[in-house]
Amino acid sequence: MSHGITRFKRLGDFLRSRRERLQPEAVGIKETNSQRRTPGLRREEVAVLAGLSSTYYAWLEQGREVTASREVMESLSLALRLSPDEKKHLFELWNPGLPDTITSINEGSPELNPQWRDIIGQLSYPSFITNERSEVLAWNDAAGEVLSDFGNLPASERIMLRLLFLDLELRRRMLNWEEFALYSVGVFRTYYDMNLHDPWYKEMVDQLCEDSADFAGIWKQHHIQGKRVNRVVIESLGTNQPVVYDINSMANLADHPGLHICIYTPVIT
């Protein structure tokens, strides 16, 4: 199903979000007495920094179907002071090998090979298998004890991003919640942008924005974050003892592209 959202529109939205967060002084532009009407840089200022015409850059932001070279993307990544994760995301959105409207690589949840369920069941550390939607497809007992009682949740609510913002008990027990929430939304945003035609992603975001002011605020930041080893400090269910975990992810399981195992490894202090 197509909703008329093309990679050009996604690319334009991303460029605008990066421009609006970048302050003039950060790129050596001295302010005058004139009042700015837009947040961050003006389009023409980005165009000058990237060595492009103002009209051409405006077309890119507007999502027009114009041809852009790799050199143009390199110049824009420098002009907008993109982080390595943001630059990678920019090039994924630009990739001329992609069709104009991206096809989802995650149509529903595939049936898991029972062997993977057995593998995580044998792990002593909290572990679960998830997809790009952050749906929890399988978990071990330790994950149920540390994170959430997944077995008593309907599948429609067994979504880590949703639990992170709407499960108030999990939020209370997660002592670095703000940091972890920003990271998690940034990772989810990369998948959202690559599957923007898929109605599930938009419906999920719209509902979370309605249910959680905190999520809505973070989402507006258009934060982009690549997956990496991340750290969380959390109290197990029924205890007041915090434990520090490093979250390691094994991506693209055999026969299951797009899925990965998350393993919460205790940090010895």
RODO-2510 file (C-alpha; in nm, 4 decimals, decimal comma):
residues 269
     n   res          X          Y          Z
     1     m     0,0000     0,0000     0,0000
     2     s     0,1405     0,3384    -0,0974
     3     h     0,0626     0,6569     0,0899
     4     g     0,2363     0,8780    -0,1660
     5     i     0,5418     0,9339     0,0520
     6     t     0,8587     0,8992    -0,1501
     7     r     1,2220     0,8813    -0,0561
     8     f     1,2499     1,2393    -0,1891
     9     k     0,9943     1,3614     0,0660
    10     r     1,1673     1,1698     0,3451
    11     l     1,5016     1,3161     0,2443
    12     g     1,3564     1,6669     0,2435
    13     d     1,2020     1,6255     0,5885
    14     f     1,5342     1,5061     0,7274
    15     l     1,7302     1,7957     0,5744
    16     r     1,4826     2,0472     0,7151
    17     s     1,5016     1,8952     1,0636
    18     r     1,8818     1,9186     1,0636
    19     r     1,8763     2,2772     0,9312
    20     e     1,6300     2,3945     1,1946
    21     r     1,8390     2,2637     1,4831
    22     l     2,1671     2,4219     1,3637
    23     q     2,2311     2,7677     1,5076
    24     p     2,4059     3,0380     1,2977
    25     e     2,6931     3,0834     1,5431
    26     a     2,7741     2,7112     1,5185
    27     v     2,8735     2,7583     1,1531
    28     g     3,0388     3,1003     1,1904
    29     i     2,7446     3,3168     1,0812
    30     k     2,7264     3,6390     1,2789
    31     e     2,3808     3,7565     1,3762
    32     t     2,2575     4,1005     1,2741
    33     n     1,9924     4,3068     1,4438
    34     s     1,7261     4,1640     1,2161
    35     q     1,4989     3,9109     1,3841
    36     r     1,4976     3,5577     1,2475
    37     r     1,1593     3,4153     1,1562
    38     t     1,2698     3,0543     1,1366
    39     p     1,4539     2,8321     1,3852
    40     g     1,8124     2,7448     1,3029
    41     l     1,9650     2,8314     0,9682
    42     r     1,7858     2,9734     0,6678
    43     r     1,7695     2,7647     0,3518
    44     e     1,9897     3,0068     0,1629
    45     e     2,2544     2,9864     0,4357
    46     v     2,2695     2,6075     0,4064
    47     a     2,2910     2,6428     0,0290
    48     v     2,5907     2,8771     0,0591
    49     l     2,7658     2,6486     0,3087
    50     a     2,7122     2,3478     0,0798
    51     g     2,8043     2,5315    -0,2403
    52     l     2,4563     2,4914    -0,3918
    53     s     2,2053     2,7304    -0,5395
    54     s     1,9266     2,8387    -0,3036
    55     t     1,6628     2,7162    -0,5482
    56     y     1,8203     2,3735    -0,5817
    57     y     1,8489     2,3277    -0,2053
    58     a     1,4887     2,4460    -0,1584
    59     w     1,3764     2,1813    -0,4071
    60     l     1,5585     1,9133    -0,2074
    61     e     1,3880     2,0203     0,1158
    62     q     1,0504     2,0331    -0,0564
    63     g     1,0892     1,6723    -0,1633
    64     r     1,0930     1,7419    -0,5343
    65     e     1,2207     1,4627    -0,7542
    66     v     1,5540     1,6173    -0,8431
    67     t     1,8756     1,4314    -0,9084
    68     a     2,1455     1,4771    -0,6442
    69     s     2,4975     1,3385    -0,6663
    70     r     2,7025     1,1808    -0,3898
    71     e     2,9154     1,4959    -0,3881
    72     v     2,6041     1,7016    -0,3106
    73     m     2,5174     1,4736    -0,0194
    74     e     2,8743     1,4948     0,1104
    75     s     2,8593     1,8741     0,0961
    76     l     2,5255     1,8805     0,2773
    77     s     2,6484     1,6473     0,5508
    78     l     2,9391     1,8844     0,6152
    79     a     2,7264     2,1976     0,5956
    80     l     2,4688     2,0580     0,8398
    81     r     2,7354     1,9221     1,0771
    82     l     2,5859     1,5718     1,0700
    83     s     2,7037     1,3057     1,3124
    84     p     2,8299     0,9747     1,1665
    85     d     2,4885     0,8131     1,2348
    86     e     2,3049     1,1045     1,0750
    87     k     2,5319     1,0993     0,7705
    88     k     2,4722     0,7270     0,7283
    89     h     2,0980     0,7898     0,7502
    90     l     2,1202     1,0722     0,4953
    91     f     2,2914     0,8440     0,2457
    92     e     2,0386     0,5664     0,3066
    93     l     1,7583     0,8101     0,2259
    94     w     1,9435     0,9414    -0,0801
    95     n     2,0510     0,6015    -0,2171
    96     p     1,9623     0,6203    -0,5868
    97     g     1,9305     0,2411    -0,6002
    98     l     1,6128     0,2570    -0,3944
    99     p     1,2712     0,2774    -0,5651
   100     d     1,0895     0,6089    -0,5366
   101     t     0,8537     0,4615    -0,2797
   102     i     1,0302     0,2315    -0,0360
   103     t     0,8883    -0,1169     0,0044
   104     s     0,8659    -0,2365     0,3620
   105     i     1,1061    -0,5109     0,4649
   106     n     0,8970    -0,5873     0,7676
   107     e     0,5454    -0,6914     0,6638
   108     g     0,4212    -0,8342     0,9925
   109     s     0,6099    -1,0669     1,2215
   110     p     0,7626    -1,3775     1,0609
   111     e     0,7267    -1,7150     1,2253
   112     l     1,0341    -1,7736     1,4348
   113     n     1,2459    -2,0806     1,3968
   114     p     1,1882    -2,2772     1,7225
   115     q     1,5644    -2,3179     1,7572
   116     w     1,6001    -1,9445     1,8260
   117     r     1,3407    -1,9643     2,1010
   118     d     1,5355    -2,2541     2,2516
   119     i     1,8620    -2,0598     2,2314
   120     i     1,7423    -1,7553     2,4236
   121     g     1,5620    -1,9846     2,6682
   122     q     1,9005    -2,1282     2,7659
   123     l     2,0577    -1,7867     2,8322
   124     s     2,0839    -1,6791     3,1941
   125     y     2,0884    -1,3063     3,1131
   126     p     1,7677    -1,1189     3,0210
   127     s     1,7256    -1,1738     2,6466
   128     f     1,4564    -1,1345     2,3848
   129     i     1,4093    -1,1409     2,0073
   130     t     1,2640    -0,8336     1,8432
   131     n     1,2131    -0,6814     1,5003
   132     e     1,2489    -0,3327     1,3562
   133     r     0,9103    -0,2392     1,4981
   134     s     1,0441    -0,3249     1,8460
   135     e     0,7826    -0,6004     1,8782
   136     v     0,8991    -0,8631     2,1271
   137     l     0,8582    -1,1975     1,9489
   138     a     1,0255    -1,4268     2,2033
   139     w     1,1855    -1,3857     2,5466
   140     n     1,3396    -1,5829     2,8294
   141     d     1,2382    -1,5970     3,1952
   142     a     1,5054    -1,3478     3,2986
   143     a     1,3660    -1,0859     3,0573
   144     g     1,0227    -1,1356     3,2099
   145     e     1,1659    -1,0804     3,5564
   146     v     1,3775    -0,7753     3,4744
   147     l     1,1809    -0,5950     3,2032
   148     s     0,8132    -0,6825     3,1839
   149     d     0,5776    -0,9772     3,2256
   150     f     0,5549    -1,0253     2,8495
   151     g     0,3505    -1,3442     2,8795
   152     n     0,0578    -1,1553     3,0327
   153     l     0,0548    -0,8882     2,7637
   154     p    -0,1424    -0,9136     2,4391
   155     a     0,0804    -0,9177     2,1311
   156     s    -0,0400    -0,5684     2,0316
   157     e     0,1094    -0,4284     2,3539
   158     r     0,4258    -0,6390     2,3529
   159     i     0,6243    -0,3569     2,1910
   160     m     0,9347    -0,2285     2,3676
   161     l     0,8984     0,1311     2,2500
   162     r     0,5388     0,1397     2,3691
   163     l     0,6282    -0,0150     2,7057
   164     l     0,9143     0,2286     2,7502
   165     f     0,6745     0,5240     2,7504
   166     l     0,3453     0,3783     2,8750
   167     d     0,4502     0,1192     3,1355
   168     l     0,4871     0,3514     3,4345
   169     e     0,6321     0,0760     3,6544
   170     l     0,9051    -0,0029     3,4006
   171     r     0,9774     0,3674     3,3692
   172     r     1,0059     0,4031     3,7482
   173     r     1,2503     0,1122     3,7682
   174     m     1,4677     0,2375     3,4803
   175     l     1,6973     0,4834     3,6547
   176     n     1,8445     0,6334     3,3357
   177     w     1,5084     0,6447     3,1591
   178     e     1,5545     0,9830     2,9861
   179     e     1,8841     0,8842     2,8247
   180     f     1,7558     0,5424     2,7212
   181     a     1,4292     0,6856     2,5829
   182     l     1,6158     0,9355     2,3621
   183     y     1,8374     0,6556     2,2292
   184     s     1,5445     0,4215     2,1645
   185     v     1,3371     0,6798     1,9788
   186     g     1,6401     0,7723     1,7669
   187     v     1,6897     0,4091     1,6634
   188     f     1,3192     0,3638     1,5905
   189     r     1,3219     0,6799     1,3774
   190     t     1,5725     0,5247     1,1372
   191     y     1,3367     0,2308     1,0787
   192     y     1,0364     0,4630     1,0542
   193     d     1,2042     0,6668     0,7802
   194     m     1,2869     0,3538     0,5801
   195     n     0,9311     0,2186     0,6094
   196     l     0,7333     0,5405     0,6011
   197     h     0,4763     0,4058     0,3549
   198     d     0,3896     0,1245     0,5969
   199     p     0,0729     0,2316     0,7851
   200     w     0,1827     0,0441     1,0995
   201     y     0,4676     0,2877     1,1665
   202     k     0,2598     0,6022     1,1262
   203     e    -0,0278     0,4608     1,3310
   204     m     0,2146     0,3603     1,6056
   205     v     0,3767     0,7035     1,6175
   206     d     0,0450     0,8899     1,6044
   207     q    -0,0932     0,6823     1,8909
   208     l     0,2188     0,7222     2,1044
   209     c     0,2213     1,0975     2,0439
   210     e    -0,1380     1,1054     2,1658
   211     d    -0,0740     0,8822     2,4692
   212     s     0,2624     1,0238     2,5797
   213     a     0,3636     1,3888     2,5836
   214     d     0,7218     1,2765     2,6510
   215     f     0,7284     1,0656     2,3359
   216     a     0,5721     1,3475     2,1324
   217     g     0,8400     1,5881     2,2558
   218     i     1,1277     1,3550     2,1706
   219     w     0,9751     1,2628     1,8340
   220     k     0,9644     1,6287     1,7284
   221     q     1,3417     1,6447     1,7738
   222     h     1,3831     1,4079     1,4742
   223     h     1,6753     1,2464     1,6549
   224     i     1,8678     0,9805     1,4579
   225     q     2,0639     0,7079     1,6340
   226     g     2,2400     0,4030     1,4956
   227     k     2,2240     0,0819     1,6968
   228     r     2,5168     0,0299     1,9315
   229     v     2,5950    -0,1297     2,2655
   230     n     2,3821     0,0717     2,5040
   231     r     2,3631     0,0827     2,8815
   232     v     2,0599     0,0750     3,1084
   233     v     2,0270     0,0852     3,4869
   234     i     1,7195    -0,0983     3,6044
   235     e     1,5657    -0,2556     3,9128
   236     s     1,4252    -0,6065     3,8690
   237     l     1,0550    -0,6542     3,9333
   238     g     0,9793    -0,6687     4,3049
   239     t     1,3245    -0,5445     4,4152
   240     n     1,4882    -0,2134     4,4969
   241     q     1,8330    -0,3246     4,3839
   242     p     1,9501    -0,1508     4,0635
   243     v     2,1607    -0,3462     3,8173
   244     v     2,3672    -0,1956     3,5350
   245     y     2,3322    -0,3785     3,2035
   246     d     2,5045    -0,3423     2,8679
   247     i     2,2581    -0,4205     2,5883
   248     n     2,4200    -0,6164     2,3064
   249     s     2,2342    -0,6878     1,9836
   250     m     2,2903    -0,9724     1,7375
   251     a     2,1240    -0,8626     1,4129
   252     n     1,9957    -1,0509     1,1085
   253     l     1,9450    -1,3967     1,2516
   254     a     1,9808    -1,6845     1,0078
   255     d     1,6591    -1,7169     0,8019
   256     h     1,5212    -1,4071     0,9759
   257     p     1,6604    -1,0832     0,8238
   258     g     1,5485    -0,7788     1,0181
   259     l     1,5301    -0,9632     1,3503
   260     h     1,7856    -0,9528     1,6286
   261     i     1,8514    -1,0856     1,9762
   262     c     1,8912    -0,8312     2,2569
   263     i     2,1007    -0,9561     2,5481
   264     y     2,1201    -0,7593     2,8742
   265     t     2,4640    -0,8361     3,0149
   266     p     2,5280    -0,7292     3,3770
   267     v     2,8192    -0,4891     3,4168
   268     i     3,0579    -0,5910     3,6926
   269     t     3,1510    -0,2840     3,8971
***
